[in-house]
Amino acid sequence: MVEKNKLTTDAGAPVPDNQNSLSAGPRGPLLLQDYQLLEKLAHQNRERIPERTVHAKGWGAFGTLRITGDISKYTCAKVMQPGTETPVLARFSTVAGELGAADAERDVRGFALKFYTEEGNWDLVGNNTPVFFVRDPYKFPDFIHTQKRHPRTHLRSPTAMWDFWSLSPESLHQVTILFSDRGLPITPMHMNGYGSHTFSLWNQNGERYWVKFHFKTQQGHKHYTNTEAEEVIGRSRESYQEEMFGAIEKGDYPKWTLQVQLMPEADAAKTSYDPFDLTKVWPHKDYPPIDVGVMELNRNPDDYFAELEQAAFSPSNIVPGIGFSPDKMLQARIFSYADAHRHRLGTHYENLPVNIPRCPVRNYYRDGEMNYTGLRTGNPDAYYEPNSFDGPVQDSNVKEPPLVLSGAMDRYDHHQGNDDYGQVRVLYDLFDDEQKQRLYTNIAEAMAGVPDDIVRRQLALFAKVHPDYAAGVKAAL
């Protein structure tokens, strides 16, 4: 008979009895010296950490990114070189719902990727849509407030949502996608993923290209209607987790094709739209997508909390050859994501096993909560920089080429000079009659109980996209 492992306390002491507490007699009272009971209760009290403010409910898996194309003339990033294979962690999520929310709700889906490259972690944190509701990060907290619970009723508020959207015409593009068929994928495997923001690539010659990253599903697009989703939620609130976990467990590994759109740096001044505006897409006819590689997810986490709940993705994690852009929303997320992780997980959240890079880490960060690695300079005397004790030093070889920007410092009105209707009209014209009718119905259902003046204001925005758009929603109402 195989001897079982012995139970211990957190300090490693063996536990003689894990069924009964220590008491002064069979009826009590309990004794304060029962440190094993106290430890067990104290740990239970601390089992929960703050859930993510947005993207709280998520599902994910590990896999590999294989580069099959060649964009080496555009970037020196080793992760993007032909033939490279890089481990990846993917986490998908809903935006608005809390941890206990149903998976099959109509919502934007988060599409977050962590690539464990030989040059450090590269995180691509996007959505299943190529655009977003706002273009200026100053409005992001306000927008998220409309997606969360009303402070008095503690219920979701359609009035708040449509009030904000009807006063924010830049939201039309994302709203139209959200209430179209693609607003309710049946699983994470049946949706695309987008970096959404404009990023940059740069090569060894110091040349920069603006880039959009797209992950196109190889499983095909499949979506629920509202009625179908209600039936699914009636059976299970965990449908995404069941589908994704089950598919990978049985070896049905999902795949996505990585594509990029590339724009020469100088072209940004020539486009009729702002290529750094998160509410806009780059027309494929102008910048056709290029196949780069394939991402496959093939391993489920062994512990959901350790490997997904503690996974921390941030756009601030880039590697040499990949850079940022003047995209205002991206600039804000560079700060806000890492800041959220430091609040939620702790100062040294990057040291957690799921977040720690697979390459050597050497820096002068020290002390603070959760620091279990100690000083990572290789020499206890090298705890500052510069020093004379062979501590790690900068590497000018990975310096990014300078980005030349011009403009007076001001709080620019992000509505001025922006066409918030043209690209939405192009999208609307792609829908067939049945898709349009479902769009009208989905919007009408979401507007139930919203005050008439807000509805009229939103209909006026739809009319600027196309008269039929407003008429269709109005008829459905």
PyMOL commands that set and color helices and strands:
alter all, ss='L'
color gray80, all
select helices_A, chain A and resi 35-45+78-80+137-147+158-166+169-178+181-183+188-190+226-235+239-249+265-269+304-309+328-344+349-351+396-398+422-430+433-446+452-465+467-476
alter helices_A, ss='H'
color red, helices_A
select strands_A, chain A and resi 58-67+85-94+109-117+120-127+193-194+199-202+208-217+255-264+290-299+322-323
alter strands_A, ss='S'
color yellow, strands_A
deselect
rebuild
show_as cartoon
